[in-house]
Amino acid sequence: MLDNTFTLFQTYTVLEPTRLDLSIAAQCPLWTRAQLKRVIDAGAVQVNQKTCTKPAQKLSPGDRVTYPMPSLDPEAPPKPEDGIKLDILYQDDDLFVIDKPSGLVVHPGAGNPHHTLVNALLSLDPAIARIGDPMRPGIVHRLDAPTSGLLLVARSPRAYDALTDMFARHDIHRQYWAICLAPKLQDHGTFDTPYGRHPTQRVKYSSRFDAPKRAITHFTTVDRNAQGFALVTCLLETGRTHQVRVHLSEHGAPILGDDLYAPAPIARHKAIPRLALHAQHLTFNHPISNTPCSFSSPFPEDFSMALQKLGLHLPPNLSP
């Protein structure tokens, strides 16, 4: 039986051999791969009128697939939810700095209507409901669900407007760390590329096609091992969706655990059970007082364990 959380379904006929999640993603680009996995796991998809809970299920030409359409009622903004723990590094009347764990979705969206960081924030501070976009109140930038690390949230209208302008001017500096397969990546450099949605794989972004926007990432390869794995740090000059993941993967350095941009052996590498990407450092001037602010997040345990397994190290002069 299809999961009754969803109300609108589509059915189509498979035209060529593929796997279930990739097939649905091609039909409905609004679903991300991570969202599709949750939808399929929940029993909301049928193949030939039988519920299928395996995202990697092989499909053959002629198979009939029924899947739910993503929906989010614009008249039903997110509600407070208790029991979602947040690691708040700093707070004042105007902002929060939060250390987000991997796996926590930032705000409600298609396939993720509940149990997000925004739902937790509304429980902690109901007044945030009036800050910015009512469907993602307080949110001035995002991290992908599997990415861990630092996130800024506005608590006042004046901070929301100021932080939004600061991100647009690239006045907020963010440093990420990634574990990659990068046998040919230079010791340091800059990716300065066009950036936009992939023209045929709409769940992805790409830097390989003409696009009106640009993405700029400065990178340093901190350590390597004999097998070609590397610890890479990235400073973002722009903040496009999936920017670090796309820039590294399209320049020969896919991130471990990246099930969207990395080849299967890297996406399912045993060193770490999730995307090996951590937003470690955040530097900015306070949007109201203009006081310099700097925050750091230590590597999560699974990230540190992956480094140990791969024999990668930080030089003594660097700190996570």
C-alpha positions in Angstrom: 0.0 0.0 0.0 1.3 3.5 -0.9 2.3 5.7 2.1 -0.7 7.9 2.8 1.5 10.9 3.7 1.3 11.8 0.0 -1.8 12.8 -1.9 -0.8 13.1 -5.5 0.9 10.3 -7.5 2.2 9.9 -11.1 2.6 6.7 -13.1 4.8 6.2 -16.1 6.3 3.4 -18.2 10.0 2.7 -18.1 11.7 3.0 -21.5 15.2 1.7 -20.8 17.0 -0.4 -18.2 17.9 1.7 -15.1 17.5 1.7 -11.3 14.4 2.9 -9.5 15.7 6.1 -7.8 17.5 7.3 -11.0 14.4 6.7 -13.1 12.1 8.7 -10.8 14.7 11.5 -10.5 14.7 11.8 -14.3 10.9 12.0 -14.3 10.7 14.5 -11.4 13.8 16.6 -10.8 12.1 18.3 -7.8 13.1 15.1 -5.8 16.7 14.9 -4.7 18.4 11.5 -4.4 18.4 11.7 -0.6 14.7 12.6 -0.5 13.9 9.8 -3.0 15.6 7.3 -0.7 13.4 8.4 2.2 10.3 8.3 0.0 11.0 4.8 -1.3 12.0 3.5 2.1 8.6 4.8 3.4 6.8 2.5 1.0 5.4 5.4 -1.2 6.6 3.9 -4.5 5.2 1.0 -6.5 6.7 -1.0 -9.4 4.1 -2.9 -11.4 1.5 -2.2 -8.6 3.7 -3.7 -5.9 5.3 -1.6 -3.2 9.1 -1.4 -3.7 11.4 -0.2 -0.9 14.7 -0.6 -2.7 16.1 2.6 -4.2 18.6 0.5 -6.3 15.9 -1.8 -7.6 16.6 -2.6 -11.3 13.9 -1.7 -13.8 13.3 -3.0 -17.2 11.6 -1.5 -20.3 7.8 -1.8 -19.8 7.8 -1.7 -16.0 5.2 0.7 -14.6 6.3 3.0 -11.8 4.0 5.0 -9.5 5.6 7.6 -7.3 4.4 10.6 -5.2 4.7 14.1 -6.4 6.5 16.4 -4.0 4.3 18.9 -2.3 4.4 21.5 0.4 1.3 23.4 1.3 2.1 27.1 1.2 -0.7 27.8 3.6 0.9 25.5 6.2 4.1 27.0 7.4 6.4 24.8 9.5 5.4 24.2 13.1 7.5 23.9 16.3 8.8 20.5 17.2 10.3 19.4 20.5 12.9 16.8 20.9 15.3 17.9 18.1 18.6 18.7 19.7 20.5 21.8 18.5 24.1 22.5 19.3 24.1 26.3 19.7 27.6 27.8 19.8 26.4 31.4 20.1 23.2 33.4 20.4 22.1 37.0 21.0 19.0 39.0 20.2 19.9 39.0 16.5 21.3 35.7 15.5 22.2 32.1 16.3 25.3 30.2 15.3 24.5 26.5 15.2 26.7 23.5 14.7 24.5 21.3 12.5 25.0 17.5 12.6 25.1 15.5 9.4 21.6 14.2 8.5 19.6 17.1 9.8 17.6 18.9 7.0 17.8 22.7 7.4 14.2 23.6 6.4 11.0 21.9 5.3 10.7 21.2 1.6 9.7 18.5 -0.9 9.9 15.2 0.8 10.9 16.7 4.2 7.9 18.5 5.7 8.9 17.8 9.3 11.8 17.1 11.7 14.0 19.9 10.3 16.3 22.4 12.0 13.6 25.1 11.4 11.1 23.0 13.3 13.5 22.8 16.2 14.3 26.6 16.0 10.5 27.4 16.2 10.3 25.4 19.4 13.2 27.2 20.8 12.2 30.7 19.6 8.7 31.0 18.2 9.3 34.6 17.2 11.5 33.4 14.4 8.3 32.5 12.5 8.1 36.2 11.6 11.7 36.5 10.2 12.2 36.2 6.5 10.5 33.6 4.3 7.7 32.0 6.3 8.5 28.6 4.9 12.1 28.8 6.0 12.1 31.5 8.8 15.4 32.8 9.9 17.4 31.0 7.3 19.9 33.1 5.5 22.1 30.2 4.0 21.9 26.4 4.0 23.9 23.3 4.3 23.0 20.1 2.5 21.4 17.6 4.9 24.5 15.2 4.9 26.9 18.1 5.4 27.9 18.9 9.0 29.0 22.1 10.5 28.3 25.8 11.1 25.1 27.6 10.1 24.0 31.2 10.7 20.4 31.9 11.6 18.8 35.4 11.9 16.6 36.1 15.0 15.5 39.7 14.1 14.3 41.3 10.9 17.2 43.8 10.9 19.7 40.9 11.2 17.9 38.9 8.4 18.2 41.8 6.0 21.8 42.6 6.9 23.0 39.0 6.7 21.2 38.4 3.4 23.1 41.5 2.0 26.4 40.3 3.5 26.1 36.9 1.8 25.2 38.6 -1.5 28.4 40.7 -1.1 30.5 37.7 -0.1 31.3 39.4 3.3 30.8 36.1 5.2 33.8 33.8 5.0 33.2 30.0 5.1 35.8 27.3 5.3 34.9 23.6 4.5 36.9 20.4 4.8 36.4 17.4 2.5 37.9 13.9 2.2 38.3 13.2 -1.5 39.7 10.8 -4.0 42.1 13.3 -5.5 45.2 11.7 -7.1 45.8 14.6 -9.5 44.4 17.6 -7.6 46.9 20.5 -7.3 48.3 21.5 -3.9 46.3 24.7 -4.1 44.3 26.7 -6.6 40.9 28.4 -7.4 37.9 27.1 -9.3 36.2 30.0 -11.0 33.5 28.7 -13.3 30.0 29.1 -14.7 27.4 27.5 -12.5 23.9 26.3 -12.8 21.6 23.3 -13.0 22.8 20.4 -15.1 21.0 20.7 -18.5 19.8 17.0 -18.6 20.2 15.7 -15.0 18.1 18.3 -13.2 18.7 17.0 -9.7 22.4 18.0 -10.2 24.3 21.2 -10.6 27.3 21.7 -12.9 30.2 24.0 -13.7 30.7 22.6 -17.2 28.0 24.4 -19.1 27.4 28.1 -19.9 25.3 29.7 -17.1 24.5 33.2 -16.0 26.0 32.7 -12.5 29.6 32.0 -11.4 31.0 30.0 -8.6 34.4 30.6 -7.0 36.1 28.1 -4.6 39.6 28.5 -3.3 41.1 25.1 -2.3 44.2 23.7 -0.6 45.2 20.0 -0.5 46.3 19.6 3.1 47.4 15.9 3.0 47.5 12.9 0.7 48.0 9.2 1.0 49.6 6.7 -1.4 46.2 5.6 -2.7 45.3 9.1 -3.8 42.9 10.0 -1.0 43.3 13.6 0.2 42.1 16.0 2.9 41.1 19.2 1.1 40.0 22.5 2.6 37.9 25.0 0.6 37.2 28.7 1.1 34.0 29.8 -0.5 33.9 33.1 -2.3 30.3 32.4 -3.5 27.7 30.1 -2.0 26.0 28.1 -4.7 24.0 25.0 -4.1 26.3 21.9 -3.9 29.2 24.2 -4.9 32.0 22.4 -3.1 30.7 19.0 -4.1 30.4 20.0 -7.8 33.7 21.8 -8.0 35.7 19.0 -6.5 34.0 16.2 -8.4 34.2 17.9 -11.7 37.9 18.6 -11.2 38.8 15.0 -10.4 38.3 15.0 -6.6 34.9 13.5 -5.7 34.1 13.5 -2.0 33.7 10.3 -0.1 30.0 9.4 0.6 28.7 11.7 -2.1 25.9 9.7 -3.7 25.0 12.4 -6.2 28.4 13.4 -7.7 30.9 10.6 -6.9 31.3 7.3 -8.6 29.7 4.4 -6.8 32.9 3.0 -5.1 33.6 6.5 -3.7 30.0 7.2 -2.8 29.8 4.0 -0.8 33.4 4.0 0.6 33.6 2.2 3.9 35.7 4.9 5.5 32.7 7.1 6.4 28.9 6.4 6.2 27.9 9.8 4.9 29.1 12.8 2.8 32.7 13.6 4.1 32.1 17.4 4.0 32.3 19.6 7.1 31.6 23.4 7.3 34.3 24.1 9.9 34.9 27.8 10.1 32.7 30.9 9.9 34.1 34.5 10.0 32.0 37.7 9.7 31.3 41.1 11.3 28.2 41.1 13.4 25.3 42.4 11.3 24.2 44.9 13.9 27.2 45.8 16.1 29.9 45.2 13.4 32.0 43.4 15.9 34.3 40.8 14.4 33.0 37.2 14.9 34.8 33.9 14.3 33.5 30.4 15.1 34.9 27.0 14.6 33.5 23.5 14.7 35.7 20.5 15.5 35.6 17.6 13.1 32.8 15.2 14.0 33.8 11.8 15.3 33.0 10.0 12.0 35.0 12.5 10.0 38.0 12.1 12.3 37.7 8.3 12.2 37.7 8.4 8.4 41.0 10.4 8.4 42.5 7.8 10.7 41.4 4.9 8.5 42.9 6.6 5.5 46.1 7.7 7.2 45.4 11.4 6.6 46.7 14.1 9.0 46.5 17.8 9.7 49.8 19.6 9.8 50.7 20.9 13.3 50.0 24.5 12.3 46.4 23.8 11.2 43.5 23.1 13.6 40.0 21.8 12.8 
